[in-house]
Amino acid sequence: MSPPDHYDRMRRADTTSRMLAVDLLNRSLLSDFLPLQGARAAGLFLIERIAPLRRAVMREGVSPWASQPSLMRGQEL
């Protein structure tokens, strides 16, 4: 696989996961289904109140684990 193709595949996975996460949050906000709104509110509350969870979510947003090279994930060559 050529470097541009590899880069495109990695970026596509990164941008698609972010797009789906944002879309899910937006849809849950606009939904009239109360259990879904409650789950969204509870999740955001937990992210706000639990510092390690908040850091993990922020770290994943900045550099998704799945798009990291295998050595950075602790895997051997």
C-alpha positions, 0 to 999 in steps of 0.5 A: 500500500502506498503512503498516500493510500495508507494515510487516506485509510487512517484519516478516513477511519479517524474522521468517520469515527468523529463524525459518527460520534458528533452525529449521535450526540446531535441526534440524541439532543434533537430526539423527543425520546426521553430515555435517550435524552436521559442517557445523553444527560447522564453520560455528559454528567459523568464525563464532567464529574469523573476526571479520568473519564473526561481525560480519556474522552478528550484524549480519544477525541484528540488522537483516537486509539484505533488510528495510532501506529501499533508501536504506540499502542504497545504492540510488537512489530 
